Amino acid sequence: MTDTPSEFKIKEPPSDGITATKFGPTSSQFLLVSSWDTTVRLYDVIANNQRMIYNHSDPVLDCCFQDSVHSFSGGVDNTLKMYDFNTQSETIVGTHDKPIRCVEYGADVNVVVTGSWDSTVKLWDPRTPCCAGSFTQPDKVYTLSVAGDRLIVGTAGRRVLVWDLRNMGYVQQRKESSLKYQTRCIRCFPNKQGYVLSSVEGRVAVEYLDPSPEIQKKKYAFKCHRIKENGVESIYPVNAIAFHNQYNTFATGGSDGFVNIWDGFNKKRLCQFHKYPTSISSLAFSNDGSVLAIASSYMFEKGQLDETPEDEIFIRNVSDQETKPKS
């Protein structure tokens, strides 16, 4: 795939499946990437080079920035690490009993949140750093998202829980996913009014947090990432969701190799990019919404292939035409 002025490939990508891509909190220059190759890498996407790399003992399933010089990461080694880019030193913050699937930072409440296959969510104080509490979930945690002081957790068994990070004494809302199949990804609207949930069966749901009936009437779901060939429809998992912070529009990435951008409030697809070489495993918009990082990384949906496609990260400069709601 050739580089164009609007899109290019990152040099020195991970050598195995890409699990997460996250931009720094303030600029579109730095991208954090975790991988099954046991690494967390920091890229400068403007210079297109790898600035830093550190390892876990096993595959890394998620990572996040805390600020522009600290990252947190966790994975199959059950261990949460903090890395300081200035001193290039790592700290083991704590552990779960089973692999850590999700790592997010809640800036409004200054807390790192981890979700694990051990059916718990743990909060971590990044100042010490230390564990600030462990909270039992109904099943394995598959995905979570932080919006302000709200935490949305998606578990096995299609359960969705809404927590208040300032008062974790009880669950604010317990829901069942409105989609019939396993939850793959949840991301909150930047305006904190709701969240978007995707499943393994080519569907996305737009949900609202306000429990009042008139607001709940607005929720809906739609089919996407499905390809019809010769009258047969192939249905693909929707692996990744990323929000544009300014416009509240969102991108979805599927195992069909496509990225779509949606206006969730007006129920419209704004655009679809060209097909990527393999499954889209992760997506991330920069804070200002000018850049979208796209991880093209085979997720073994069809088992071992004779030739596994390369793991690649595409950096796409997106325009208002692609991301802004049509008035």
C-alpha positions as CSV (number, residue, x, y, z in Angstrom):
1,M,0.0,0.0,0.0
2,T,1.6,3.3,-1.1
3,D,2.0,6.3,1.2
4,T,-0.1,9.3,0.1
5,P,0.0,12.9,1.4
6,S,-3.0,12.1,3.7
7,E,-1.7,8.7,4.9
8,F,1.5,6.9,5.7
9,K,2.8,3.8,7.5
10,I,4.7,3.9,10.7
11,K,8.3,2.6,10.4
12,E,9.4,-0.2,12.8
13,P,5.9,-1.5,13.7
14,P,5.5,-4.2,16.3
15,S,6.3,-7.8,15.1
16,D,3.1,-9.4,16.4
17,G,-0.6,-8.5,16.9
18,I,-1.2,-4.8,17.7
19,T,-3.6,-4.6,20.7
20,A,-3.8,-0.8,21.4
21,T,-2.9,2.6,19.9
22,K,-3.3,5.7,22.0
23,F,-2.3,9.3,21.2
24,G,-0.7,11.6,23.9
25,P,-3.1,13.8,25.8
26,T,-2.1,17.1,24.3
27,S,-0.5,16.6,20.9
28,S,-0.9,14.6,17.8
29,Q,2.8,13.9,17.7
30,F,3.2,10.9,20.0
31,L,1.5,7.5,19.7
32,L,1.7,4.7,22.3
33,V,1.3,1.2,21.0
34,S,1.0,-2.2,22.8
35,S,1.5,-5.6,21.2
36,W,1.5,-9.4,21.5
37,D,5.2,-9.1,20.9
38,T,5.5,-8.1,24.6
39,T,6.4,-4.5,23.8
40,V,5.0,-1.1,24.5
41,R,6.4,1.4,22.0
42,L,6.4,5.2,21.8
43,Y,6.4,6.7,18.3
44,D,6.9,10.2,17.1
45,V,4.5,10.2,14.1
46,I,5.7,13.5,12.8
47,A,9.3,12.3,12.4
48,N,8.1,8.8,11.8
49,N,10.4,7.1,14.2
50,Q,10.3,4.9,17.3
51,R,11.4,7.0,20.3
52,M,11.2,4.4,23.1
53,I,10.4,0.8,23.8
54,Y,9.9,-1.3,26.9
55,N,8.8,-4.8,27.6
56,H,6.5,-7.0,29.7
57,S,7.3,-10.7,30.2
58,D,4.2,-11.6,28.1
59,P,1.9,-10.1,25.5
60,V,0.6,-6.6,26.3
61,L,-3.1,-6.2,25.8
62,D,-3.6,-2.4,26.5
63,C,-1.8,0.8,27.4
64,C,-2.5,4.4,28.0
65,F,-0.8,7.8,28.6
66,Q,-1.2,9.3,32.1
67,D,0.4,12.6,31.0
68,S,2.9,13.4,28.2
69,V,5.8,11.6,30.0
70,H,4.2,8.6,31.8
71,S,2.5,5.5,30.4
72,F,0.7,2.6,32.0
73,S,0.4,-0.9,30.5
74,G,-0.9,-4.3,31.3
75,G,-1.4,-7.7,29.7
76,V,-1.0,-11.5,29.9
77,D,1.7,-11.2,32.7
78,N,-1.2,-9.9,35.0
79,T,1.1,-6.9,35.8
80,L,0.4,-3.2,35.6
81,K,3.6,-1.2,34.8
82,M,4.2,2.5,34.8
83,Y,6.9,3.9,32.5
84,D,8.6,7.3,32.8
85,F,9.8,8.5,29.4
86,N,12.2,11.1,30.9
87,T,14.2,8.7,33.0
88,Q,13.4,5.6,30.8
89,S,12.5,3.7,34.0
90,E,9.7,1.4,34.7
91,T,7.8,0.7,38.0
92,I,5.6,-2.3,38.7
93,V,2.5,-0.8,40.1
94,G,0.6,-3.9,41.0
95,T,-1.1,-7.0,39.7
96,H,-4.4,-8.8,38.9
97,D,-5.0,-12.5,39.4
98,K,-5.4,-13.0,35.6
99,P,-4.5,-11.1,32.5
100,I,-5.2,-7.3,32.4
101,R,-7.3,-6.7,29.3
102,C,-8.0,-2.9,29.7
103,V,-5.9,0.1,30.9
104,E,-7.4,3.6,30.9
105,Y,-6.6,6.9,32.5
106,G,-9.4,9.1,34.0
107,A,-7.9,12.6,33.8
108,D,-10.8,14.3,35.6
109,V,-10.4,12.1,38.8
110,N,-6.6,11.4,38.3
111,V,-7.0,7.6,38.4
112,V,-5.8,4.7,36.3
113,V,-8.4,2.0,35.7
114,T,-7.6,-1.6,34.9
115,G,-10.1,-4.3,33.9
116,S,-9.1,-8.0,34.0
117,W,-10.2,-11.5,33.1
118,D,-10.2,-12.1,36.8
119,S,-13.6,-10.3,36.8
120,T,-12.4,-7.2,38.7
121,V,-11.8,-3.6,38.0
122,K,-9.0,-2.0,40.0
123,L,-8.3,1.7,40.5
124,W,-4.7,3.0,40.9
125,D,-3.4,6.3,42.3
126,P,-0.7,7.3,39.8
127,R,1.0,9.6,42.4
128,T,2.3,6.9,44.7
129,P,1.6,4.7,42.5
130,C,-0.6,2.2,44.4
131,C,-3.9,0.4,44.3
132,A,-6.9,2.5,45.4
133,G,-9.5,-0.3,45.3
134,S,-10.7,-3.5,43.7
135,F,-14.3,-3.9,42.5
136,T,-15.9,-7.1,41.5
137,Q,-17.6,-7.3,38.1
138,P,-20.1,-10.0,37.1
139,D,-17.7,-11.7,34.6
140,K,-14.4,-11.3,32.7
141,V,-13.8,-7.7,31.7
142,Y,-13.6,-7.3,27.9
143,T,-13.6,-3.5,27.5
144,L,-14.0,-0.3,29.5
145,S,-14.2,3.4,28.9
146,V,-13.9,6.5,31.1
147,A,-15.8,9.7,30.5
148,G,-15.3,12.3,33.2
149,D,-16.1,10.6,36.4
150,R,-18.2,7.8,34.7
151,L,-16.8,4.4,34.0
152,I,-18.5,2.0,31.6
153,V,-17.5,-1.6,31.9
154,G,-18.4,-4.3,29.3
155,T,-18.0,-7.9,30.5
156,A,-18.5,-11.5,29.2
157,G,-22.2,-12.5,29.2
158,R,-23.1,-9.2,27.4
159,R,-23.3,-7.2,30.6
160,V,-22.7,-3.5,30.9
161,L,-22.1,-1.7,34.2
162,V,-22.0,2.1,34.8
163,W,-19.9,3.2,37.8
164,D,-19.1,6.6,39.3
165,L,-15.3,6.8,39.9
166,R,-15.8,9.2,42.9
167,N,-18.2,6.7,44.6
168,M,-17.4,3.1,43.8
169,G,-19.5,1.8,46.7
170,Y,-22.3,0.6,44.4
171,V,-23.0,0.2,40.6
172,Q,-24.9,3.2,39.2
173,Q,-26.5,1.2,36.4
174,R,-26.6,-2.5,35.4
175,K,-27.6,-3.2,31.8
176,E,-27.6,-6.0,29.3
177,S,-26.1,-5.2,25.9
178,S,-28.8,-4.4,23.4
179,L,-26.8,-6.5,20.9
180,K,-27.3,-10.3,20.8
181,Y,-23.6,-11.2,20.6
182,Q,-20.4,-10.8,22.5
183,T,-19.3,-7.3,23.3
184,R,-16.0,-6.3,21.7
185,C,-15.5,-2.6,22.4
186,I,-17.2,0.3,24.4
187,R,-16.2,3.9,24.0
188,C,-17.9,7.0,25.7
189,F,-19.1,10.0,23.8
190,P,-16.7,12.9,24.6
191,N,-19.8,15.0,25.6
192,K,-20.4,12.2,28.3
193,Q,-24.0,11.7,27.3
194,G,-23.7,8.1,26.3
195,Y,-21.5,5.4,24.8
196,V,-21.1,3.3,21.7
197,L,-20.8,-0.5,22.0
198,S,-19.8,-2.9,19.3
199,S,-20.1,-6.7,19.0
200,V,-18.4,-9.6,17.2
201,E,-21.4,-9.8,14.9
202,G,-21.1,-6.7,12.7
203,R,-23.3,-4.4,14.8
204,V,-22.9,-1.2,16.8
205,A,-25.3,0.2,19.4
206,V,-25.6,3.9,20.4
207,E,-26.7,4.1,24.1
208,Y,-27.5,7.0,26.4
209,L,-26.7,7.2,30.1
210,D,-29.7,9.3,31.2
211,P,-32.3,6.7,32.4
212,S,-35.3,8.9,31.6
213,P,-37.7,7.4,29.1
214,E,-37.6,10.2,26.6
215,I,-33.8,10.0,26.4
216,Q,-33.8,6.2,26.3
217,K,-36.1,6.4,23.3
218,K,-33.1,7.8,21.3
219,K,-31.0,4.7,21.6
220,Y,-30.6,2.5,18.5
221,A,-28.4,-0.1,16.9
222,F,-27.2,-0.6,13.3
223,K,-25.5,-3.2,11.1
224,C,-22.0,-2.4,9.7
225,H,-18.8,-4.2,8.6
226,R,-20.7,-6.7,6.5
227,I,-19.7,-7.5,2.9
228,K,-22.0,-9.1,0.4
229,E,-20.4,-11.2,-2.3
230,N,-22.3,-13.3,-4.8
231,G,-25.4,-13.0,-2.8
232,V,-23.7,-14.2,0.4
233,E,-23.3,-11.8,3.3
234,S,-20.1,-12.1,5.4
235,I,-20.4,-10.6,8.9
236,Y,-17.3,-9.3,10.7
237,P,-16.5,-8.4,14.3
238,V,-16.3,-4.6,15.0
239,N,-13.1,-4.5,17.0
240,A,-12.4,-0.8,17.5
241,I,-14.2,2.4,18.2
242,A,-12.6,5.9,18.4
243,F,-14.2,9.2,19.0
244,H,-13.4,12.6,17.5
245,N,-13.2,14.8,20.7
246,Q,-14.5,18.0,19.0
247,Y,-17.3,16.7,16.8
248,N,-18.5,13.7,18.8
249,T,-18.4,11.6,15.6
250,F,-16.7,8.2,15.8
251,A,-14.7,5.8,13.7
252,T,-15.3,2.0,13.7
253,G,-12.8,-0.6,12.5
254,G,-13.7,-4.2,11.7
255,S,-12.2,-7.5,10.8
256,D,-13.3,-6.8,7.2
257,G,-10.3,-4.4,7.0
258,F,-12.5,-1.3,6.7
259,V,-12.7,1.9,8.7
260,N,-16.0,3.9,8.7
261,I,-16.8,7.3,10.3
262,W,-20.2,7.9,11.7
263,D,-22.3,10.7,13.0
264,G,-24.1,8.9,15.8
265,F,-26.5,11.6,16.7
266,N,-27.8,12.0,13.2
267,K,-27.6,8.3,12.3
268,K,-25.4,8.8,9.3
269,R,-22.2,7.3,7.9
270,L,-19.9,10.2,6.9
271,C,-17.3,8.2,5.0
272,Q,-15.5,4.9,4.5
273,F,-11.8,4.7,3.8
274,H,-10.1,2.3,1.4
275,K,-9.7,-1.4,2.5
276,Y,-6.7,-2.1,4.7
277,P,-4.6,-5.2,4.3
278,T,-6.2,-7.1,7.2
279,S,-8.4,-6.7,10.4
280,I,-8.5,-3.3,12.1
281,S,-7.5,-4.2,15.6
282,S,-7.3,-0.6,17.1
283,L,-8.1,3.0,16.2
284,A,-7.2,6.3,17.9
285,F,-7.9,9.9,17.1
286,S,-5.5,12.5,18.2
287,N,-6.8,14.9,20.9
288,D,-7.6,17.6,18.3
289,G,-9.1,15.1,15.9
290,S,-6.7,15.9,13.0
291,V,-5.1,12.5,12.9
292,L,-6.4,9.0,13.0
293,A,-4.1,6.0,13.9
294,I,-5.2,2.8,12.3
295,A,-3.8,-0.6,13.3
296,S,-4.1,-3.2,10.6
297,S,-3.3,-6.5,12.4
298,Y,-4.6,-10.0,11.8
299,M,-6.6,-11.2,14.8
300,F,-6.7,-14.9,13.9
301,E,-10.5,-14.8,13.1
302,K,-9.9,-17.5,10.5
303,G,-7.1,-19.4,12.4
304,Q,-3.6,-19.8,11.2
305,L,-3.1,-18.7,7.6
306,D,-0.4,-19.9,5.2
307,E,0.8,-16.3,5.1
308,T,-0.1,-14.0,8.1
309,P,-0.4,-10.4,6.9
310,E,2.1,-8.0,8.4
311,D,1.2,-5.9,11.4
312,E,1.0,-2.3,10.4
313,I,0.0,1.1,11.7
314,F,-1.3,3.7,9.3
315,I,-1.4,7.4,10.3
316,R,-4.1,9.2,8.4
317,N,-4.5,13.0,8.4
318,V,-8.3,13.4,8.4
319,S,-10.3,16.3,7.1
320,D,-13.4,18.0,8.4
321,Q,-15.2,16.6,5.3
322,E,-14.6,13.1,6.7
323,T,-15.2,13.8,10.4
324,K,-17.6,16.7,10.8
325,P,-21.4,16.2,11.0
326,K,-23.2,17.4,7.9
327,S,-25.3,20.4,8.8
